[in-house]
């Protein structure tokens, strides 16, 4: 009698693998290319250079996703269905570093931060014992809720002062996609039910085309093949301040990735151990090194894809390996990426907000394991949730957090992220109320 493989390791028919992998890619694509578009615009790069950044970003994200899902020995990859993509945490530091030291310092600091990430991956992963459901549940809840802001921007617009903000046609597209997701989830079963989000996205695109909301002109302009040469902008430089700033970004990225990896482990029924987490975090460090050489960006686990795993129940890591392969191909064939970029943001946003909310649902599920009677656990959640989410609501008309705008630049990198603020508060408050001063023999790590 042979033991059947765990659902995480189980292969699927080729057709299903391709469609499910495409679904993961369609959901993460807009968020992935947003970082190079924002950075390229802020640095006043020409169109060819911005296109280069996008291609490199997709290529490196694909490699990181492949490594996370397939693994490399005992060093890299958590071997779970984890999709990697460029982290938004890096945007402001990259812009500030480029303005002061030049773009070569951006990529030099990124390479140095990747080496730093490799060195601290294992020690950082050892902290997993201090991430009980009280901490991980709170953090996942904050991640899901804080991402609804970017989701809303995808639907209504990125500038609340723009006259077109909240265009009824855009809202109608997004809400129509959400309604179709509800309908498909309720009526479809088996494989069709699992690709419900993809079907809703395709339907939204088909509606958007005759409305003139999908612009495919960029597809014809895009080349069939393109990959930036390593160190395209010149040899990297390593100003100390820039390196320190990017190392802080790496710590922030580790915090977010840790919560997502823990969530994926619980969703799939294969909880992440310390060594598993170390391999997953080391992959973030590896992606920063690769990004520095390939003119790309550091990657982190994408929360919307965690939500998709929760929603569809498809736990196979080989699905995500296909996503990684598709991203690599897109990085090499810009014309394919240009086609997906033509999908209107409101259509993708309709799917994304549900996926973001699913991450929050995983956090709530974690918190149901916590004992809230006769202790201060409710207070811990309230402080971490309340204070952590403040940066997500203190926004300027363009949707950028300005809550901590008068803080020093390096501190804004940390405090400007609701995820980081919530993680630090939940972690410290759990130690304060549930660990310090506990009598010998008591178990402080039981599910609270």
N, C-alpha and C positions, 0 to 999 in steps of 0.2 A: 504493500500500500504506500503510495507516494503522497506527500503533502502538497496541496495546491499552493501556488505562489500567493503571496500577500497581494491584495488589490493594487497596491502601489507599484508592484513589480510586474503586474499582469499585462501582457500585450493585447492589442485589439486588432481587428481586421484593418487592412491598409486604408480603405475608404473612410472608415470611422476615425481612424487616427488623423487623417488629413483634415477632415471637416472640424473635428474637435480642436485640433491644433490651430486651424485657421480662426476659429472662434476666439481662442485665447489671444491670438495676435491682433484681431480686429478690435478687441476691447482695450488692449494696452497701447495700440499704435499711436493714437493722438497724444497721449501723455508722454510717450517716449520721444516723439519728435518735437514736442513743445520746448524742451530744454535747449536744443541747438538753435531753434528758431528765435527764442528769446535772447539767448546769449549772442548769437550772430547779429541780431538787430541792434542790441545795446552796444556792441563793439564796432558798429558801422562797417561790417564786412560786406564785400560785394556778393552778388547772387551766387556766383560760382563757389565762393568760399563757404557760404551758408549751406549750399547743396552738399559740399564736401563734408561739413560737420554732420549733416543729417545721415549721409551714407555711412560715415564712420561710426556714428552713434548706433545705428541699426546693426551694423556688423558686430561691434563689441557687445551689444546687448544680446545678440544671438549667441555669441560664444559663451557669455556668462550664463545664459539660460541653459545651454547645452551642458555646461560643466555642473550647474546646480542639479540638473535632473539625472544626468548619466554618471557624473563623478569621475575623479581622477585619483585612483589609489586611495590611500588613507589621508590625503592632504586636502583635496578640494572637492566641493560639491556635497550637498546634504542628501542627495538622491531622493528627493521628494518633488512633487509637481509645483515647482517654484519658477515663476517668470521674472526675469531681471530686466530692469530698465533704468534710464538715467534719473538720478534723484534731483528733485527741485531744490534741495538744500544747498546745492553747489552753485546755483545761479548767481546770487548776490556776491558771494566771495570771489567767484571767477571774474565778475565785472569789475569789482574793486581792485583786485590784483592786476588785471590787465591795464586798468587806468593808471596805476601807480608804477608798475614794473614792466609792463608789456606782456604780450600773449605767450612769449616763451617762458615767462615765469609762471604762468597759469599751469602749463603742462609739466614744468619741472616740479612745482609744488604738488601736482597731482601724482606724479610718479613717487615722490617722497612719501606722500600720505598713504599710497598703496603699500609701500614697504613697511610703514608704521602699522598699517592694518594687518599685514601678515604676522608681524611680531606680537601684536596684542590679541589676535583672534582667540587663541587658546585661553589666556587669562580672562578675557572678557566673557568667554563662554562658560567659565567656571562659576560665573555669577548666576547661572540659571537656577541654582537652588534657592536663590532669593527672588525668584519670579513665580511665586505660587499663584493660584487663580485670582487672588485679590489684586495682585499687581498686573498680571498679564491680561486679566479681564478688563480692568480699568483702562489699560493702555490701548487695547484693541477697540474699546468703546470710543475713546478719544480719536483714534486714527480714523475710524469710520465716520464719525460725526464731523471732524475737521475737514475731511475730504469732500464733504457735501458742498462746501464753498466753491472749490474749483469745478465741481460737477455743475453747480448752478451757473457758473460763468460760461461753461461750454454750451449751455442751453440758451441763456438770456443775453450773453455778451460779456466782454471783459472790462467794459468801461461803463459804469452806471451813469456817467454824464453824457454818454452818446445818445442822440435822439432815437437811434434804432434799438437801444437796449430794451429787452423784453418784447421784441417784435412778436405779435400773436402767431405769425406763421411759424416762427422758430419754436415757440412754446407748443403749438399744435403738433409739430413734427415730433418733438420729444415726448409729449404726453401720449401721442398715438403709439410710439414705440413701446412705452411703458404698458399701455393697455394691451398691446399685442403680446408682450411678455407674459402678462397675467393670463390672457386667453390661452396662449400656447402651453403654459405651465399647467393650467387646469385641464385642458382637453387632450393634449398630446401625451403619449406614453412611450417608454423605452427610449430608443435612440433619438427619435424626433423630439421628445421632451427634453433630452439633454442638450440639443442644439437649438432650443427655443430662443435664447438670446440672439444667436446668429441669424435665425430666420426673421426675427423682429427687426434686426439691423438692416438686413437686405430689403425687407418690405419698406422700411423707412427711406432707404436710398431710392427705391423705385418710385416712391411718391415725390421725393425731393427733386428728381430730375425734371419732370414737366413743370415744376414750380420755379425752375431756374436756380435752385439752391445748390446744385452740384455743378462745379466748374471743372471740366476735364481738359481744359486747354493746356495745363501743365504736363499732361501725359505725353502729348506730342512733342513738347519741348525737351522732355527728359531724355537722357541718353540710355542706350541699352546696357552699357557696362561702365562702371566707374568705382574705383576704390582709391582713396587718398594714400599717397606714399607716407611712410612713417616720418614723423617730425617734419611735417609739411611746412610749418611756420618757422622752422629753424631749430638749432640745438637748444635744449632746455636749460634754463637758469634756475637758481635755487635761493632766492632771497629768504632770509630766516623768517621774517614776518609772514611772508606768503606761505611758507611751509607749515608754520604753526597754525595759520588760519585753516588750511586744507586738512590738517590733522584733526582739528576740532570738527570739521565737516565729516570726517571719517567716523569719529565717535558718535555724532548725531545719526549718521547712516546706520551704524551698528545697532543703535537703540531701536530704530524702526525695523530693521531687518530681523532682530531678535524676536520682537513681538510677532511679526508675520510668520517666521519659521516655526515658532511655538504653535501658532494658530493652525498652520498647515498640518503639522504633526498630529494635533488633536483631531482635526477634521478627517484626516485619512486613516486614523487608528494606528498610526506609528509615531508615538510621541518622540520629540527630538531630545536626545540625550546631550550631555556636555560635549562629547567628541563629535556628534552630528552637527551641533551648533557651531563648533569651532571650524569644521570644514565649510559650512555655509558662509560664515563670516569671512573666512580666508578667501573665499571666492569674490566677495566684495573688494577686498584688498587687491586681488589679482586683476579685477576689472579696472581698478583705478590705474594700475601700472600699464595695462594694455591701452586704456584710454589716453594716458599721457603720451604714449608713443604713437598712437594711431589718430591723434587729434579728436578724441571723443570725450567721454564723461564718465565719472564713477557711477556704478550701477547699484541698485538696491532692489529688494523684493517688492513687486508691485502688489499693493493691497487689493486692487480691483480684481486681480486674477485669483487671489485668495478667496474673495467673495464668490467668484465663478465656480471654484471647486466646491464650496459649500452649497451653492444653489443647485448645481447639476448632479453632484454626487459622484462625478467621474474622478477617480483617485489615481489613475495610472500616470506614472511619471513619464512614460513614453509619449503621451499626448503632448506634454510640455516640451519634450525633446524635439518633437516635430515643429513646435512653435519656434524653438531656437534655430532649427535648420531653415525655416522660412525667413526668419529675420536676417540670417546670414546671406541668404539669396537676395533678399531685398536690399541689403547693403551693397551687394555687387551689381544689382540690376535696378538702377534708380527709377526706371519706367514703371515697375511694379509698385514701388513706394508712392510714386506720384498718383497712381490710380487710387490707392487707398486713402491718400491725403485728400482726394476730391470728395470723400464722404463728408457731408456737412456735420459740423460739430454738434448741433442739436440732436442729430440722429445718434451719434456715439454717446452724447451726454445722457440721453434717455436710458441707455443700457448702463452707463457708468454709475449713475446715481443709485441704481438698484444694487450694483455690485459693491459700491462703497458702503451702503447701508447693511449689506450682508456681513461685512467685516464687523460692524457695530453689533450685529446680532450674535456673532461668535463671541464677542466680548461679554454680552449679556448672558449667554450660555455659560461662560466661565464663571461669571459672578453668581450664578445660581448654585455653584458648588461651595460658596463661601458662607460661613456661619456669621450672621450679623447680630446674634443675640448676646447680650451681656458683655459686649466689647466695643472697641472704637473703629471697627472695620467700615461701618457706614460713613463715619467722619473722614476716614482716609480716602474713600472713593469721592466724597463730596469735595474735598479740598483739591485733589488731583484733577477731578473733572472740571470744577469751577474755574480754578486758576489756569489750568492747562489750556482751556479753550479760549481764554481771553484774546490771544494773538489772532485767532481765527475770526474774530468778530470786529477787531479794531483795524479796519481796512480803509485805504484811500479809494477814490473813485475808480481807479484802475484795478482794484482788487488786491493790492499789495498790503501786507500787514505793516501798520505804522505804530502799533501799540507801544513798542519799545524803540521808537525812532531816535530818541535822545540818548540811548545807551551807546557805548563804544561799539565800533564795527564788529570786533571779534565777539562781543557779548550778544549782539543782535543775531549773530549766526546761531547761537544756542537758544536764546530766549524767543527768537522769532518763530520757532517751530513749536506748535502746540504739542506735538508728539514728544519732543525732548523735554519740555517743561513738565508734562504729565508723567513721563517716565521717571524723571528725577524725583518728583514729589511722591509718587506712589511707592517708589523704591525706598526712599528715605523714611517716609512716614510708616511704612510697614516695619522697617527695622526699629523705629522709635517705639511704636506701640506694641509690637508683637515679638520682638527679640531682646532689646536691651532691658536688663533687669529681670529677665526670666529666671526662675529658680532652676537649679541643676536637675537634670532628669526629665524636664518637660520638653515636649517636642514642639518647637516653634514653627515647624514647616508643614504641619498638617494642613489640609485644605481648609482655608478660612473663608 
